[in-house]
């Protein structure tokens, strides 16, 4: 049986408790899937810099991995299957305490350019789990990880920006994070994996529909 990279990465990674519980993973995606996401060249209108500190500032210009895209691309279908299978979900529940019952899978590929920044936020609400997977390469990309912050917005740590690493956390009132403005010499490519509850209204963004656990 093929090794589940996500479970393997999580099983060997201890939780870091501060500034909020999170896991710094490595080698998250299977190599063919990561390569396919790197090789994907979407329409330029999906790329952008300053959006006012919120991804919602680019609504209408965001790239979600939908069932239609999965049907046209085997690697994207493999990606959705990896995160939507019972074993992966169970690992997130058993190790991280994620509540994924009646949760749907949402996958977004972000293509950030120079000028991009994110204000401090927590992801609380319908999001049951957040996993950020950097997919940029180059000498500076390791410094393009997400900033972990205090409730006042002060950065206290920075997740790795290394290719195919991953920052995983369960959204809570304490999970403040963002992206402090800094130069981007190339496109900052990131896969965002979320599981969202049934109250999530933007069903067109979902990779897979609600699955009971």
C-alpha positions as CSV (number, residue, x, y, z in Angstrom):
1,X,0.0,0.0,0.0
2,X,1.3,3.5,-0.9
3,X,2.4,5.5,2.1
4,X,0.1,8.4,3.1
5,X,2.6,11.3,3.2
6,X,0.3,13.5,5.3
7,X,-0.1,10.9,8.0
8,X,3.6,10.1,7.9
9,X,4.6,13.7,8.3
10,X,2.1,14.3,11.1
11,X,3.0,11.1,13.0
12,X,6.7,12.2,13.4
13,X,5.9,15.9,14.3
14,X,5.4,17.0,17.9
15,X,3.0,19.9,18.5
16,X,4.5,23.3,19.2
17,X,2.4,24.9,21.9
18,X,3.3,28.6,21.4
19,X,2.1,31.1,20.4
20,X,-0.8,28.6,19.8
21,X,-0.7,24.9,19.1
22,X,0.6,24.1,15.7
23,X,2.5,21.5,13.7
24,X,5.4,22.2,11.4
25,X,5.3,19.4,8.8
26,X,7.8,18.5,6.1
27,X,7.3,16.4,2.9
28,X,3.5,16.8,3.1
29,X,2.4,16.0,-0.5
30,X,3.4,13.1,-2.7
31,X,6.2,14.3,-5.1
32,X,4.0,13.9,-8.3
33,X,1.2,16.0,-6.8
34,X,3.6,18.7,-5.6
35,X,5.2,18.8,-9.0
36,X,1.9,19.1,-10.7
37,X,0.9,22.0,-8.5
38,X,4.2,23.7,-9.3
39,X,3.8,23.1,-13.1
40,X,0.2,24.5,-13.1
41,X,0.1,27.8,-14.9
42,X,-3.3,29.3,-14.3
43,X,-4.7,32.5,-16.0
44,X,-2.8,35.6,-14.8
45,X,-5.9,37.1,-13.2
46,X,-5.5,34.5,-10.4
47,X,-2.2,36.2,-9.4
48,X,-2.1,39.3,-7.3
49,X,-0.2,41.4,-4.8
50,X,-1.7,43.8,-2.3
51,X,-5.4,42.9,-1.6
52,X,-5.8,45.1,1.5
53,X,-4.5,42.5,3.9
54,X,-7.3,40.0,3.3
55,X,-7.7,37.2,0.8
56,X,-11.3,38.1,0.5
57,X,-10.1,41.3,-1.2
58,X,-9.4,39.1,-4.2
59,X,-12.7,37.3,-4.3
60,X,-13.5,36.5,-7.9
61,X,-9.8,36.1,-8.6
62,X,-9.1,33.1,-6.4
63,X,-8.3,29.6,-7.6
64,X,-10.1,26.7,-5.9
65,X,-9.6,23.1,-6.8
66,X,-13.1,22.1,-7.8
67,X,-14.5,18.7,-8.9
68,X,-14.5,19.9,-12.5
69,X,-10.7,20.6,-12.3
70,X,-10.1,17.3,-10.6
71,X,-12.0,15.5,-13.5
72,X,-9.6,17.2,-15.9
73,X,-6.3,16.7,-14.0
74,X,-5.4,13.3,-12.4
75,X,-2.9,15.0,-10.0
76,X,-5.6,17.3,-8.6
77,X,-7.9,14.3,-8.2
78,X,-5.2,12.5,-6.3
79,X,-4.7,15.6,-4.1
80,X,-8.4,15.7,-3.2
81,X,-8.5,12.0,-2.5
82,X,-5.5,12.2,-0.2
83,X,-7.1,14.7,2.1
84,X,-10.7,13.4,1.8
85,X,-9.9,9.8,2.7
86,X,-10.9,8.3,6.0
87,X,-7.4,7.6,7.2
88,X,-6.2,11.2,6.7
89,X,-9.3,12.6,8.5
90,X,-8.9,10.2,11.3
91,X,-5.2,11.2,11.8
92,X,-6.2,14.9,12.0
93,X,-8.8,14.0,14.6
94,X,-6.7,11.6,16.7
95,X,-3.4,13.6,16.7
96,X,-4.7,17.2,16.4
97,X,-8.1,17.0,18.0
98,X,-9.8,18.3,14.8
99,X,-13.6,18.0,14.7
100,X,-14.2,16.9,11.1
101,X,-17.6,15.4,11.4
102,X,-19.9,16.7,8.7
103,X,-16.9,18.7,7.3
104,X,-16.2,19.4,3.6
105,X,-12.8,19.7,2.0
106,X,-11.8,23.0,0.5
107,X,-8.5,23.4,-1.5
108,X,-7.2,26.7,-2.7
109,X,-4.0,27.5,-4.7
110,X,-2.7,31.0,-3.9
111,X,-0.4,32.8,-6.2
112,X,0.9,35.9,-4.3
113,X,3.1,38.5,-5.9
114,X,5.1,41.4,-4.6
115,X,3.1,43.7,-2.4
116,X,1.1,40.9,-0.8
117,X,0.5,40.9,2.9
118,X,-2.1,39.5,5.3
119,X,-3.4,41.2,8.4
120,X,-3.6,39.2,11.7
121,X,-6.5,36.9,11.7
122,X,-7.5,33.6,13.4
123,X,-9.5,31.5,10.8
124,X,-12.2,30.9,13.4
125,X,-15.7,30.3,12.2
126,X,-16.6,27.5,9.8
127,X,-13.0,26.3,9.4
128,X,-12.3,23.2,11.3
129,X,-8.6,22.8,10.3
130,X,-6.1,24.8,8.3
131,X,-3.0,23.5,6.6
132,X,-0.7,25.8,4.6
133,X,1.7,24.1,2.2
134,X,4.4,26.3,0.6
135,X,5.1,25.4,-3.0
136,X,7.7,28.0,-3.9
137,X,11.4,27.3,-4.7
138,X,14.4,29.5,-4.7
139,X,16.9,31.1,-2.3
140,X,14.4,33.4,-0.6
141,X,11.3,31.2,-0.6
142,X,12.2,29.7,2.8
143,X,11.5,33.1,4.4
144,X,8.0,33.3,2.8
145,X,6.3,31.3,5.5
146,X,3.3,32.4,7.5
147,X,3.9,34.6,10.5
148,X,2.5,33.4,13.9
149,X,1.3,36.3,16.0
150,X,0.0,37.6,19.3
151,X,-3.6,38.8,19.5
152,X,-2.0,42.3,19.2
153,X,-0.6,41.4,15.8
154,X,3.0,41.2,16.9
155,X,4.9,38.4,15.0
156,X,6.6,36.0,17.4
157,X,7.5,33.1,15.0
158,X,7.6,32.3,11.3
159,X,6.6,29.0,9.8
160,X,8.9,27.4,7.3
161,X,8.5,28.5,3.7
162,X,10.4,25.5,2.4
163,X,9.0,23.7,-0.6
164,X,6.3,21.1,0.4
165,X,6.5,21.9,4.1
166,X,3.3,22.6,6.0
167,X,1.9,24.7,8.8
168,X,-1.1,22.9,10.4
169,X,-3.3,24.3,13.2
170,X,-6.9,24.1,14.5
171,X,-8.5,27.5,14.3
172,X,-9.3,29.0,17.6
173,X,-9.5,32.3,19.4
174,X,-5.7,32.2,19.8
175,X,-4.6,31.1,16.3
176,X,-3.5,34.6,15.2
177,X,-1.4,34.5,12.0
178,X,-0.7,36.7,9.0
179,X,2.0,37.7,6.5
180,X,4.2,40.6,7.4
181,X,5.0,42.7,4.3
182,X,8.3,41.7,2.8
183,X,9.7,41.6,-0.8
184,X,8.6,38.7,-3.0
185,X,11.1,38.2,-5.8
186,X,8.9,35.7,-7.5
187,X,5.4,34.2,-7.1
188,X,4.6,32.9,-3.6
189,X,2.7,29.7,-4.4
190,X,0.8,28.1,-1.5
191,X,-1.8,25.4,-1.2
192,X,-4.4,26.0,1.5
193,X,-6.2,23.0,2.8
194,X,-9.3,23.6,4.9
195,X,-12.1,21.4,6.3
196,X,-15.2,23.5,6.7
197,X,-18.5,22.9,8.5
198,X,-21.9,22.7,7.0
199,X,-22.5,26.4,7.7
200,X,-20.0,27.2,4.9
201,X,-22.1,28.8,2.2
202,X,-19.7,29.2,-0.7
203,X,-20.3,25.6,-2.0
204,X,-18.7,26.5,-5.3
205,X,-15.3,26.7,-3.5
206,X,-15.4,23.1,-2.3
207,X,-13.2,20.3,-3.6
208,X,-15.4,17.6,-2.0
209,X,-18.8,17.9,-0.4
210,X,-19.7,17.3,3.2
211,X,-18.5,13.9,4.6
212,X,-19.8,12.5,7.8
213,X,-17.1,11.1,10.2
